[in-house]
Amino acid sequence: MAVVDPLIELRDVNKFYGQLHVLQDINLTIGRGEVVVVIGPSGSGKSTLCRTVNRLESIESGTITIDGQPLPEEGKGLAALRADVGMVFQSFNLFAHKTVLANVSLAQIKVRRRKKDEADRRSRELLERVGLASQADKYPAQLSGGQQQRVAIARALAMDPKVMLFDEPTSALDPEMINEVLEVMQQLARDGMTMVVVTHEMGFARSAANRVVFMADGRCIEDRAPEDFFNHPESDRAKDFLSKILKH
Ligand SMILES: Nc1ncnc2c1ncn2[C@@H]1O[C@H](COP(=O)(O)OP(=O)(O)OP(=O)(O)O)[C@@H](O)[C@H]1O
């Protein structure tokens, strides 16, 4: 789809895991302020696609640029990239022995070089935004999964990222906690955050996405507005996928 103000551009991206051609000639542009939901069958390369954008995975060929800059290979540039590209994983990846506040402040101090007071102030603002202001002094194990995931979101946001990547952020949560995380994500989308979201939550895709990218076998097969994609999928792969998941 034509994008007005490109922030992230993937051009002819290919990646292999050994013999497996996991990303095949990916061309994808994400505009500033867009919410792109990536869906597709298990093993189609959705997570890998996400992980290439913050350089958790390298690519064999092609280019990825953010704000016109190629991704850095290593060193300081990589830490700065991971701050600019916030990532939220299925598992929350919090430090178990640090408080919620310290979890959100730590990278701000180390990577953004903020003073502790300033970092803590920003952390408290973000914890308020995700509805956890009263939990700042708790430890991760004292929180529910949904709360831990909201801490992880606050931690990424505290770095003032250019884009937020979500890799199945609700897949490890008990059903009753999924909505509290999706609501925080919906609010972020309304606030204009650029977001790439790998998810099986089709309700979120329908209501929050500007575009749905459908992947199968390492390729982006469809890239369309949600209402077009869900009402009129074009490819047999997408029709088959939707008929299976919408039965549930
Ligand atoms: N580190 C790795 N080494 C080797 N193969 C891998 C690695 N990570 C993923 N794969 C394989 O690459 C393919 C794509 O994996 P990926 O996790 O990107 O898919 P996905 O679409 O996100 O799947 P799911 O919906 O199940 O999470 C799969 O076949 C997977 O087994």
The ligand as a MOL file (V3000), in Angstrom:
LIG
                    3D

  0  0  0     0  0            999 V3000
M  V30 BEGIN CTAB
M  V30 COUNTS 31 33 0 0 0
M  V30 BEGIN ATOM
M  V30 1 N 16.3780 -19.3090 15.8310 0
M  V30 2 C 15.8630 -20.1290 14.9070 0
M  V30 3 N 16.5960 -21.1060 14.3320 0
M  V30 4 C 16.0770 -21.9170 13.3820 0
M  V30 5 N 14.8130 -21.8310 12.9270 0
M  V30 6 C 14.0370 -20.8850 13.4610 0
M  V30 7 C 14.5070 -19.9890 14.4700 0
M  V30 8 N 13.4870 -19.1480 14.8030 0
M  V30 9 C 12.4400 -19.5120 14.0470 0
M  V30 10 N 12.7510 -20.5450 13.2480 0
M  V30 11 C 11.8620 -21.1700 12.2590 0
M  V30 12 O 11.5450 -20.1660 11.3060 0
M  V30 13 C 10.1750 -20.2760 10.9090 0
M  V30 14 C 9.4650 -18.9700 11.1750 0
M  V30 15 O 9.4180 -18.7500 12.5820 0
M  V30 16 P 8.6750 -17.5020 13.1900 0
M  V30 17 O 8.7770 -17.6290 14.6730 0
M  V30 18 O 9.1740 -16.2560 12.5770 0
M  V30 19 O 7.1810 -17.7550 12.7160 0
M  V30 20 P 5.8200 -17.1470 13.2140 0
M  V30 21 O 5.0230 -16.8500 12.0010 0
M  V30 22 O 6.0880 -16.0210 14.1580 0
M  V30 23 O 5.1590 -18.3680 13.9990 0
M  V30 24 P 4.2270 -18.4410 15.3190 0
M  V30 25 O 2.9010 -17.8340 14.9490 0
M  V30 26 O 4.1170 -19.9130 15.5850 0
M  V30 27 O 4.9630 -17.6900 16.3940 0
M  V30 28 C 9.6090 -21.4610 11.6670 0
M  V30 29 O 9.6460 -22.5860 10.8370 0
M  V30 30 C 10.5530 -21.6270 12.8450 0
M  V30 31 O 10.6010 -22.9540 13.2680 0
M  V30 END ATOM
M  V30 BEGIN BOND
M  V30 1 1 1 2
M  V30 2 1 2 3
M  V30 3 2 2 7
M  V30 4 2 3 4
M  V30 5 1 4 5
M  V30 6 2 5 6
M  V30 7 1 6 7
M  V30 8 1 6 10
M  V30 9 1 7 8
M  V30 10 2 8 9
M  V30 11 1 9 10
M  V30 12 1 10 11
M  V30 13 1 11 12
M  V30 14 1 11 30
M  V30 15 1 12 13
M  V30 16 1 13 14
M  V30 17 1 13 28
M  V30 18 1 14 15
M  V30 19 1 15 16
M  V30 20 2 16 17
M  V30 21 1 16 18
M  V30 22 1 16 19
M  V30 23 1 19 20
M  V30 24 2 20 21
M  V30 25 1 20 22
M  V30 26 1 20 23
M  V30 27 1 23 24
M  V30 28 2 24 25
M  V30 29 1 24 26
M  V30 30 1 24 27
M  V30 31 1 28 29
M  V30 32 1 28 30
M  V30 33 1 30 31
M  V30 END BOND
M  V30 END CTAB
M  END
